[in-house]
């Protein structure tokens, strides 16, 4: 392959010397570069990027020696042996030589390709200078840069494979970092969990310089392989390695996430380890991800994950255009048969539950976790199945937080085992919402830039086959910022527009925004107003106005009620007829098919209920109420319990409570839907499922024994 240095030399000469010296400098520079390459030394390319030679060799890929030391895991039990996707540890042979840029691509280097990117310098207060790492670049942007650089220089540039990256990072070491088993604090850049840009939980120390080469390089001459910014790799992410030793491995041909490596500023040092794996949606971009490039022979054979033979890089890159394609749906439900089945079993007053739908093995350590499963969303699928989704994690703000799901097939009484639904590698996913609309299942969730829910973008995806396969996956609210924390329940307005509530704060009180889509979810707008209280639940009144209830901003001890006549631009606040709720509790509201409004919440102090003998009794815990006049008054209230003798039942995260005629579940986040073919209301807490009809609410229970 020929190497044309004229572009680089002319740029250098134009900037540094007068026209008199052009020929002399051209010859000197090109001769020096050629001499360095013949001897395996570094070379300077046309964008002033130092390319460092990386020789062939072998290394152990993965976590390595475990358990990890306490000062690295900081009490996180799930981290003692590294993350679940860092093994099994295996021997990897890198059988070819390549050159890697000594630093991450800088603003100045990237802007030679895309001058328009300069407007993003300093965006969100990051990366101002020429020699700071370029950020706010997608994986596609990085690929386009390497293609441009290849054409400019007649040399093949690409992103490093994940294996090449780890090999180059380790630089002959087998310790947690290429500096040893510790990463010196003098090299840290805000290495803690950051809530940025939330002004209530972050400060000026959360904004750091992304200057490259501020600290010494590793043994291969590479800077910032730990921290500064995460770096895009070529590979599609797969959650496990092939166990056997391998040569020149690369990820699968298709996937959902692209691998990132190295960790970044504003996260814990644990995530900067040589063997730690991260990933992101290829179209996501933020202030924590950049990239570096390699120059390599395009004909080097690569071993594709899960395939018995090797291939070159070209077909792998061609496959990247298919990153958002999905398999055909497994099957489509016959909705008419579902409807007939439900009508045959329609009951006047029925109640079932509680039935536990969160079922995770206590020994799981990723991507499912038994410690904390919370914040559910619920949908009745077109085929009659129930699908419940929720986050699963050790800590709510942790990077291990992903999404789990469970299914109750139509006609069955026992939920299937909980399964992983979505897990952006080492990036917090949370706050789901879900709805069925015209035979399609819409799903939303918040995707963090790294850690905490202070910087969420909103992911939307749609399923045509009851949640088995999803397509049209996109970040419909791509900015990682506040007011992007989805809240269950999303609704369809009488106009056909979609409404998605989102918390506007990370705190336990404040407000809830709403987002409106008038084109089926393709684009969204924020009207700008705020429901009073977080976790706001919304219902449309018959006149088109909105009624909402929020948590944490009680008025005279009662849940705050918000009303809007202009689709969320402005709101009027007053006290509702319901007592305030606290942390660990979330209420819901829903328009039923018979026109009534259903409200479900928790009574923390004894609440009075009527019995079927004309008397009253007091009870605590989960209850519901019905309104026939658009929420201006509520005519029926009932404690959500099957009654019977007192017994122990699990609530949030397995904590036990006493269920009886006067004591219902005391906490959890609620989600509610009504079966589209029957009157059955399905209500879930963070642990349990309840099913009942509106008529059951209207009928008073027998007096408690």
Number of C-alpha atoms within 10 A of each C-alpha: 7 7 11 14 19 14 13 20 21 16 13 18 19 13 9 12 11 9 9 9 12 16 12 10 17 17 11 11 17 17 11 13 16 15 13 14 13 9 9 16 15 19 20 18 17 20 20 13 18 18 22 23 23 23 14 13 15 15 19 20 25 23 26 20 13 10 12 17 15 12 10 19 19 13 11 12 12 17 20 16 18 24 21 17 21 18 19 16 19 18 16 20 20 21 15 16 16 20 22 29 23 25 25 30 24 24 23 20 20 23 16 15 16 15 12 10 17 17 8 17 18 13 14 14 15 21 24 18 16 17 18 22 30 33 29 18 22 20 26 15 17 24 21 15 22 21 15 16 23 15 11 18 19 14 17 18 24 24 24 25 21 25 23 24 25 23 25 25 27 25 19 16 19 20 17 23 23 22 15 12 15 16 18 11 10 7 15 19 22 20 21 15 18 25 22 25 18 17 13 12 12 14 13 9 11 18 20 15 16 27 20 20 18 12 12 11 17 21 15 17 20 22 21 25 30 25 27 32 28 28 30 31 28 27 28 26 28 19 12 13 18 14 11 11 13 16 20 20 23 25 24 17 20 20 19 20 22 25 25 28 29 25 30 28 27 25 22 22 27 22 25 26 27 28 28 22 26 25 26 27 22 22 15 21 21 21 25 24 29 26 27 24 28 23 22 18 17 14 10 14 17 22 19 21 21 12 10 7 10 16 15 15 19 10 10 20 15 10 12 18 11 12 16 15 14 14 8 11 15 11 10 12 16 11 14 11 11 17 16 12 16 20 13 9 9 14 16 12 15 14 19 14 16 22 17 18 24 28 16 17 12 10 9 13 19 19 23 28 24 19 17 18 28 26 26 29 32 27 28 25 26 26 19 23 19 21 21 24 30 28 29 30 28 20 15 20 21 19 26 27 31 28 27 25 25 21 20 18 16 15 10 9 11 12 19 15 14 18 17 18 18 18 27 24 27 24 22 27 35 31 26 26 28 30 22 22 14 7 16 16 22 22 23 27 28 26 30 28 26 33 27 24 29 29 26 28 28 26 20 23 20 22 20 22 20 27 23 11 15 22 16 13 17 18 20 16 19 17 16 25 21 21 26 32 31 29 30 31 29 26 22 18 18 12 8 12 14 20 24 26 28 31 26 24 23 21 14 15 20 19 24 28 29 29 22 21 17 15 11 14 17 11 13 18 12 16 15 13 17 25 33 29 27 27 33 30 30 27 26 22 19 11 9 15 15 20 24 25 28 29 28 21 21 22 16 12 14 18 24 26 26 25 23 20 15 13 20 23 14 15 19 13 15 16 18 22 15 20 19 23 22 14 12 14 20 26 27 25 27 24 20 18 14 9 14 18 21 25 22 23 26 27 23 16 12 13 18 15 19 19 16 11 10 9 11 14 14 15 22 20 21 24 24 19 22 25 18 15 14 20 20 10 13 18 11 17 22 23 30 29 22 16 19 12 11 13 11 11 18 18 19 24 15 15 10 14 18 17 23 20 23 23 22 24 27 22 25 25 23 28 28 26 25 21 21 18 19 18 21 25 20 20 22 24 28 30 28 20 21 20 20 21 21 22 15 16 22 15 15 20 19 14 17 15 9
